Amino acid sequence: MTARAQLLLTPLFILAAASCERGGEVARLPQTKAPPAAAPAATPAPAPAAPSAPADPPAGATASPFLSGTTEAHRKSILTPKVSSAVTRVHVREGDMVKLNQPLVTLDTRDFVLRAQQADAARDGAKVQLDAAKIDWNRIKALLAEKAVPQSQFDTVDARYKGAAAGLAAAEAAVGLARKALRDSVVRAPFDGLIVKRQVNEGEYATVMPATALVTIEEIDPVDLRIQVPATNGQMAVGDPVHVRLPATGQELELRLTRVVPSSDPHTRTFSAIVEIPNPDHSLRSGLYAEVTLRPRSTAAVTATETTKTKKRVRSPRD
């Protein structure tokens, strides 16, 4: 074969080879992908165990759950003056224990002393007028008996005498008011207690209207423990035992309900029960938190009472 023929046949061989490769690609079957392995079947989760019913409380157990309580003063008073005057001395400070009728605040008494003296003088003058009127009355009364004076003259003297007697009574009342104002210038403790706040100092002016707060006093022996009891626990009564724990002092006390407020709060659906805690050493203060366990009357006692009432309602066959 000549070189010219070889040059002509070479492109033909290249085209034939390319056709064979294309045909091979067309004829090649697509590769089938193996199906994915099936996921293992999920094991069903075990059903949650049904909650077991709470065990019945032991027979005779009547204690209620813990309730919270707060201590408060047995009595609390914000003292204000009964007369208006400047403060000359404050006898107490916050935290002082005071006794009944102990002076707490003294007001300026100079005006009240002068008013008392003025009232005394007015009373003395009224006495003199009454004595003079009585002398005239006796004299005119005797003349009237002898018909020496007309009845109208006696009536005039009698009216003057009665007016003098009324004037003396008014003067006596003025003396009493002046002396009372003098006594009221010293503000005293209304009961034994603790001074929790002092609102004035020397030199300030205390008024009756508007009332000026002077000191605040609390009675803390005993201390009241106020408990908010759910309305569903409505069988609580005065005298029921309670267990009280005071975390602040570590005390645990066995006491009894002193008072029960029968009206419930419509917002919280609770009513108040009060326990009085003896506090002779004044170790307890108002505002302490307490954990309280109420112990109502036993179920057996309530059942016995209801059975007795039922028997009373059943009439005897002999009736």
C-alpha positions as CSV (number, residue, x, y, z in Angstrom):
1,M,0.0,0.0,0.0
2,T,1.3,3.3,-1.0
3,A,1.9,6.2,1.4
4,R,-0.9,8.2,-0.3
5,A,-3.4,5.3,0.3
6,Q,-2.4,5.0,4.0
7,L,-3.0,8.8,4.5
8,L,-6.5,8.4,3.0
9,L,-7.4,5.3,5.1
10,T,-6.2,6.6,8.5
11,P,-9.1,9.0,9.0
12,L,-11.6,6.3,8.1
13,F,-10.1,4.0,10.8
14,I,-10.4,6.8,13.4
15,L,-14.1,7.4,12.5
16,A,-14.9,3.7,12.7
17,A,-13.3,3.4,16.1
18,A,-15.3,6.4,17.4
19,S,-18.5,4.9,16.2
20,C,-17.8,1.6,17.9
21,E,-17.2,3.4,21.2
22,R,-20.5,5.4,20.9
23,G,-22.4,2.3,20.1
24,G,-20.9,0.6,23.1
25,E,-22.1,3.4,25.3
26,V,-25.6,3.2,23.9
27,A,-25.8,-0.4,24.2
28,R,-24.4,-0.5,27.7
29,L,-27.2,-1.2,30.2
30,P,-27.6,1.2,33.1
31,Q,-26.4,-0.1,36.3
32,T,-29.2,-0.9,38.7
33,K,-28.6,0.4,42.2
34,A,-29.2,-2.0,44.9
35,P,-32.2,-1.1,47.1
36,P,-31.3,0.4,50.5
37,A,-31.3,-2.1,53.3
38,A,-34.5,-1.9,55.2
39,A,-34.1,-0.1,58.5
40,P,-34.6,-2.3,61.5
41,A,-38.0,-2.2,62.9
42,A,-38.3,0.2,65.8
43,T,-38.9,-1.4,69.0
44,P,-42.0,0.1,70.6
45,A,-41.2,2.1,73.7
46,P,-42.6,0.6,76.9
47,A,-45.7,2.3,78.0
48,P,-45.2,4.5,81.1
49,A,-46.3,2.8,84.2
50,A,-49.5,4.1,85.6
51,P,-49.0,6.2,88.7
52,S,-49.7,4.3,91.7
53,A,-52.5,5.6,93.9
54,P,-51.3,7.4,97.0
55,A,-51.2,5.2,100.0
56,D,-54.1,5.8,102.4
57,P,-53.0,7.7,105.5
58,P,-52.7,5.7,108.6
59,A,-55.8,5.5,110.8
60,G,-56.1,8.4,113.1
61,A,-53.8,10.7,111.1
62,T,-55.5,14.1,110.9
63,A,-52.6,16.5,110.4
64,S,-52.9,18.9,107.5
65,P,-50.1,19.9,105.2
66,F,-47.7,22.6,106.2
67,L,-49.1,26.1,106.0
68,S,-47.2,29.4,106.2
69,G,-47.8,32.0,108.8
70,T,-46.4,35.3,109.9
71,T,-46.0,36.7,113.4
72,E,-47.5,40.1,114.1
73,A,-48.0,42.4,117.1
74,H,-50.9,41.6,119.4
75,R,-51.7,45.3,119.4
76,K,-50.2,48.1,117.5
77,S,-50.8,51.9,117.9
78,I,-49.5,54.9,116.1
79,L,-49.7,57.6,118.8
80,T,-50.7,61.1,117.9
81,P,-51.1,64.2,120.1
82,K,-54.4,65.2,121.7
83,V,-53.3,68.9,121.8
84,S,-51.3,71.0,119.4
85,S,-47.9,72.2,120.7
86,A,-44.2,72.1,120.1
87,V,-42.3,68.9,121.1
88,T,-40.0,69.6,124.0
89,R,-38.7,66.1,124.7
90,V,-38.9,62.6,123.3
91,H,-38.3,60.1,126.1
92,V,-37.8,56.9,124.1
93,R,-35.8,55.6,121.2
94,E,-36.6,52.8,118.7
95,G,-36.2,49.4,120.3
96,D,-37.0,50.5,123.9
97,M,-39.4,48.5,126.0
98,V,-41.9,50.7,127.8
99,K,-44.5,50.1,130.5
100,L,-48.2,51.2,130.7
101,N,-48.5,55.0,131.3
102,Q,-44.8,55.6,130.9
103,P,-44.1,59.1,129.4
104,L,-43.1,58.9,125.7
105,V,-43.3,62.5,124.4
106,T,-43.7,65.8,126.2
107,L,-45.1,68.9,124.5
108,D,-44.6,72.5,125.5
109,T,-46.9,73.1,128.5
110,R,-46.5,76.8,129.0
111,D,-49.7,77.7,127.1
112,F,-51.7,75.0,128.9
113,V,-50.5,76.1,132.3
114,L,-51.6,79.7,131.6
115,R,-55.0,78.5,130.4
116,A,-55.4,76.4,133.5
117,Q,-54.7,79.5,135.7
118,Q,-57.1,81.6,133.6
119,A,-59.8,78.9,134.1
120,D,-59.2,78.8,137.8
121,A,-59.6,82.6,138.0
122,A,-62.8,82.5,136.0
123,R,-64.2,79.9,138.3
124,D,-63.4,82.0,141.4
125,G,-65.2,84.9,139.8
126,A,-68.2,82.8,139.1
127,K,-68.3,81.6,142.7
128,V,-68.3,85.3,143.9
129,Q,-71.2,86.1,141.5
130,L,-73.1,83.1,142.7
131,D,-72.6,84.0,146.4
132,A,-73.9,87.5,145.7
133,A,-76.9,86.2,143.7
134,K,-77.7,83.8,146.5
135,I,-77.7,86.6,149.1
136,D,-80.1,88.7,147.0
137,W,-82.3,85.7,146.4
138,N,-82.6,84.9,150.1
139,R,-83.4,88.6,150.9
140,I,-86.0,89.0,148.2
141,K,-87.5,85.6,149.1
142,A,-88.1,86.8,152.6
143,L,-89.6,90.0,151.5
144,L,-91.9,88.2,149.1
145,A,-93.2,86.1,152.0
146,E,-94.2,89.3,153.7
147,K,-95.7,90.6,150.5
148,A,-93.2,93.5,150.7
149,V,-92.0,93.1,147.1
150,P,-93.9,92.1,143.9
151,Q,-93.6,88.7,142.4
152,S,-91.9,90.1,139.3
153,Q,-89.0,91.4,141.3
154,F,-88.4,88.0,142.9
155,D,-88.6,86.4,139.5
156,T,-85.8,88.7,138.3
157,V,-83.6,87.9,141.2
158,D,-84.3,84.2,140.9
159,A,-83.3,84.3,137.3
160,R,-80.1,86.1,138.2
161,Y,-79.3,83.5,140.8
162,K,-79.9,80.6,138.4
163,G,-77.7,82.3,135.8
164,A,-74.9,82.6,138.3
165,A,-75.2,78.9,139.2
166,A,-74.9,78.1,135.5
167,G,-71.9,80.4,135.1
168,L,-70.1,78.6,137.9
169,A,-70.8,75.2,136.3
170,A,-69.4,76.5,133.0
171,A,-66.3,77.8,134.8
172,E,-65.8,74.4,136.5
173,A,-66.0,72.7,133.1
174,A,-63.4,75.2,131.7
175,V,-61.1,74.3,134.5
176,G,-61.5,70.6,133.7
177,L,-60.7,71.2,130.1
178,A,-57.7,73.3,130.9
179,R,-56.3,70.7,133.3
180,K,-57.0,67.9,130.7
181,A,-55.1,69.8,128.0
182,L,-52.2,70.1,130.5
183,R,-52.3,66.4,131.1
184,D,-52.5,65.6,127.4
185,S,-49.4,67.5,126.8
186,V,-47.5,64.4,127.9
187,V,-48.1,61.4,125.6
188,R,-48.0,58.2,127.6
189,A,-47.8,54.5,126.6
190,P,-51.3,52.9,126.3
191,F,-49.9,49.5,127.1
192,D,-46.7,47.6,127.8
193,G,-44.9,47.3,124.5
194,L,-41.9,47.9,122.2
195,I,-41.2,51.2,120.5
196,V,-40.8,50.3,116.8
197,K,-40.7,53.7,115.3
198,R,-40.0,57.3,116.4
199,Q,-41.5,59.9,114.1
200,V,-40.6,63.2,115.8
201,N,-37.8,65.0,117.4
202,E,-37.4,67.9,119.8
203,G,-38.4,71.3,118.3
204,E,-41.0,70.0,115.8
205,Y,-44.6,71.2,116.1
206,A,-47.2,68.5,116.6
207,T,-50.7,69.1,115.5
208,V,-54.1,67.5,116.2
209,M,-55.5,68.2,112.7
210,P,-53.9,66.9,110.6
211,A,-52.7,64.4,113.1
212,T,-48.9,64.2,113.6
213,A,-47.5,60.7,114.2
214,L,-45.3,60.7,117.3
215,V,-44.2,57.1,118.0
216,T,-45.4,53.6,117.0
217,I,-45.7,51.1,119.8
218,E,-46.4,47.3,119.5
219,E,-47.5,44.8,122.1
220,I,-45.3,41.7,121.7
221,D,-46.3,39.6,124.7
222,P,-48.1,37.6,123.4
223,V,-47.3,37.6,119.7
224,D,-50.0,36.8,117.2
225,L,-49.3,34.2,114.5
226,R,-51.7,34.7,111.6
227,I,-52.2,31.7,109.4
228,Q,-53.9,31.7,106.0
229,V,-56.0,28.5,105.9
230,P,-57.6,27.2,102.6
231,A,-61.3,27.6,102.6
232,T,-61.6,23.8,102.0
233,N,-60.3,23.2,105.5
234,G,-63.4,24.8,107.0
235,Q,-63.7,22.6,110.1
236,M,-61.0,24.4,112.1
237,A,-62.3,25.7,115.4
238,V,-61.0,27.6,118.4
239,G,-59.0,25.3,120.6
240,D,-57.7,23.0,117.8
241,P,-54.1,22.0,118.4
242,V,-51.4,23.3,116.0
243,H,-47.6,22.6,115.6
244,V,-45.6,25.7,115.0
245,R,-42.0,25.8,113.8
246,L,-40.1,29.1,113.7
247,P,-37.0,28.7,111.4
248,A,-35.5,32.0,112.5
249,T,-35.3,31.0,116.2
250,G,-35.3,27.2,115.8
251,Q,-38.3,26.9,118.1
252,E,-41.0,24.2,117.8
253,L,-44.2,24.8,119.8
254,E,-47.4,22.9,120.4
255,L,-50.2,25.5,120.7
256,R,-53.9,25.9,120.1
257,L,-55.9,28.1,117.9
258,T,-57.0,31.3,119.7
259,R,-59.2,32.9,117.1
260,V,-60.7,31.9,113.7
261,V,-62.0,34.6,111.3
262,P,-65.1,33.1,109.7
263,S,-65.0,35.3,106.6
264,S,-62.8,34.1,103.7
265,D,-60.9,36.3,101.2
266,P,-62.6,36.1,97.8
267,H,-59.3,36.6,96.0
268,T,-57.2,33.9,97.7
269,R,-60.0,31.7,98.9
270,T,-58.5,31.5,102.4
271,F,-59.5,32.6,105.9
272,S,-57.3,33.7,108.8
273,A,-56.6,31.7,111.9
274,I,-54.7,33.3,114.8
275,V,-52.5,31.6,117.4
276,E,-51.3,33.6,120.4
277,I,-47.6,32.7,121.2
278,P,-46.5,33.6,124.8
279,N,-43.4,35.8,124.5
280,P,-42.3,36.8,128.1
281,D,-38.6,37.1,127.1
282,H,-39.5,39.3,124.1
283,S,-37.4,37.1,121.8
284,L,-40.0,37.0,119.1
285,R,-40.8,40.0,116.9
286,S,-43.4,40.7,114.3
287,G,-42.8,39.7,110.7
288,L,-41.2,36.2,111.4
289,Y,-42.0,33.3,109.1
290,A,-43.5,30.2,110.6
291,E,-44.3,26.7,109.3
292,V,-47.6,25.5,110.8
293,T,-49.2,22.1,110.9
294,L,-52.9,22.3,111.7
295,R,-54.3,19.3,113.6
296,P,-58.0,19.5,113.3
297,R,-60.4,17.5,115.5
298,S,-60.1,13.8,115.0
299,T,-62.3,12.2,112.4
300,A,-63.5,9.7,115.1
301,A,-64.7,12.5,117.3
302,V,-66.5,14.2,114.4
303,T,-68.1,10.9,113.4
304,A,-69.2,10.2,116.9
305,T,-70.8,13.6,117.1
306,E,-72.7,13.1,113.8
307,T,-73.9,9.6,114.9
308,T,-75.2,11.1,118.2
309,K,-77.1,13.8,116.2
310,T,-78.5,11.1,113.9
311,K,-79.7,9.0,116.9
312,K,-81.4,12.1,118.3
313,R,-83.3,12.6,115.1
314,V,-84.6,9.0,115.0
315,R,-87.8,8.6,117.0
316,S,-88.2,5.7,119.3
317,P,-90.8,3.0,118.2
318,R,-92.7,3.7,121.5
319,D,-93.4,7.3,120.4
